[in-house]
Amino acid sequence: MEYRRRGLIVALSLVVSGIVSAGARAADAAPIAHPSLVPSTPERGYPIVLGEPQYTTTNENCPAGCTLSREAFAVDQAGRFVVAGGNFYQVELQDASVLQQKYFAAWNMDTKQFACAGSYTFNGIVRAVEPAAVAGKVYVGGDFTKVTGSDGVVRTRNKVALLDLITCTIDTTFASTGANGKINEVVLSGSRLFVGGDFTAIGTSTQSYVAELDARSGAVRPGFNLTFGSTSLSSKIRGLAVSSDGSKLLFAGRFGSVSDGVLNLTTQTVVVDITGAAPRLRNHRFVQTHPEANNRPTGQSLQDAAISPYATAFALAYGTATVSDFVYAVNTVDGS
């Protein structure tokens, strides 16, 4: 898999190698072997997600406006396919031709050929990809509300969809009624599909930021309801995983505080017991401060997060325009 820039920067999200969710990798074949985590010489011959054309944006990190390259926000393996989602517009093929392919791309790991070229059309950005329990199927989450498959039928898939890369179609049994804000993270654990993002309602429920769906139907599962402290920051959920035994949900973000109705924590990292009928917070607490900010919590500078294999630690990446970038590793044990 290659990502190339032509005088542009193509950024990838922070990745902790080997994150697995119970049931999510059961259908996947063995990944391509590498002599090290990141080989010095990348494998050649795969399609290339391009960072062009550039675009201009304004947000809390760039109030005056910035010109940025297009990116792949999420990359994963689904069966024998590599799947990528992002805000990109173009993919370069092996013959150097450029395919206009917005937001979603997939290619075969063995043949290196692009899969389902022109088959999928999204009306919004894809921000998360997660392999399904069936080889060749993949869940995607993002900003979109409609998806068109190879049959040409436009289907409503509000922020979450299930795609079949073997037939290049949209799974019709999974039909999420979706969220009122973007979804940044999707993780599968058996028949449970957890999603995280900026929404404050999903389906007919008023659940905020994190919710549980039925992995087969897409229906919102009632009873999963956490309350978060208000914040104007976007990308509130950054990093989402389930422990390998399926007992804990872990996530990080820019929300400040979280409550399950019994326990209220001021924290940027959360560990939730999901073995009962309702989610229960573990007594895990982490508030990042920085001496250059007079030891104030600096959650606004949290840029990305991931959870390690076996759910033993959070990796949190921070960065601002005025202080150096830095990374924390935070244990998932209870307490400070």
Disulfide bonds with the S-S distance in Angstrom:
Cys62-Cys66 1.61
Cys116-Cys168 2.13
